[in-house]
């Protein structure tokens, strides 16, 4: 079992992250995401993370706005890139996700992408928590992340 008050981003993040150069095409990025079975890639320029492309970017920007699949992925990335350090408490990630309306958050230490934490990671943390921590995390973190999706708001 985990302790919700001391759990850090490093404890729950996914360490394998795919990064792509900003110049690759939208189609190439989509194929990479499909092959790797991931919902996001980090976009890099000059070895620095500058944006993120999520599966939602494809539906909203490519399909709804009719971007060509031959466009550079930089055209559809979400930027500026919001990120977090691996030693931060999970609550900080939940707050940032809520405040920015995002569900995937790159983890960057010393300018290097070391992982990604998602809303699903936070929900999965609840499954291995003691009841008191679970209640605490739910009311502080999960409720904030999913507040916009609740039929009760």
Secondary structure in CASP SS format (residue, H / E / C, confidence):
PFRMAT SS
TARGET T0000
AUTHOR 0000-0000-0000
METHOD secondary structure of the structure
MODEL  1
X C 1.00
X E 1.00
X C 1.00
X C 1.00
X C 1.00
X C 1.00
X C 1.00
X E 1.00
X H 1.00
X H 1.00
X H 1.00
X H 1.00
X C 1.00
X E 1.00
X C 1.00
X C 1.00
X C 1.00
X C 1.00
X E 1.00
X E 1.00
X E 1.00
X C 1.00
X C 1.00
X C 1.00
X E 1.00
X H 1.00
X H 1.00
X H 1.00
X H 1.00
X H 1.00
X H 1.00
X H 1.00
X H 1.00
X H 1.00
X H 1.00
X H 1.00
X C 1.00
X C 1.00
X C 1.00
X E 1.00
X E 1.00
X E 1.00
X E 1.00
X E 1.00
X E 1.00
X C 1.00
X C 1.00
X E 1.00
X E 1.00
X E 1.00
X E 1.00
X E 1.00
X E 1.00
X E 1.00
X H 1.00
X H 1.00
X H 1.00
X H 1.00
X H 1.00
X H 1.00
X H 1.00
X H 1.00
X H 1.00
X C 1.00
X C 1.00
X C 1.00
X C 1.00
X C 1.00
X C 1.00
X C 1.00
X C 1.00
X E 1.00
X H 1.00
X H 1.00
X H 1.00
X C 1.00
X C 1.00
X E 1.00
X C 1.00
X C 1.00
X C 1.00
X C 1.00
X E 1.00
X E 1.00
X C 1.00
X C 1.00
X C 1.00
X C 1.00
X E 1.00
X H 1.00
X H 1.00
X H 1.00
X H 1.00
X H 1.00
X H 1.00
X H 1.00
X H 1.00
X H 1.00
X H 1.00
X H 1.00
X C 1.00
X C 1.00
X C 1.00
X E 1.00
X E 1.00
X E 1.00
X E 1.00
X E 1.00
X E 1.00
X C 1.00
X C 1.00
X E 1.00
X E 1.00
X E 1.00
X E 1.00
X E 1.00
X E 1.00
X E 1.00
X H 1.00
X H 1.00
X H 1.00
X H 1.00
X H 1.00
X H 1.00
X H 1.00
X H 1.00
X C 1.00
X C 1.00
X E 1.00
X C 1.00
X H 1.00
X H 1.00
X H 1.00
X H 1.00
X H 1.00
X H 1.00
X H 1.00
X H 1.00
X H 1.00
X H 1.00
X H 1.00
X H 1.00
X H 1.00
X H 1.00
X H 1.00
X C 1.00
X H 1.00
X H 1.00
X H 1.00
X C 1.00
X C 1.00
X C 1.00
X C 1.00
END
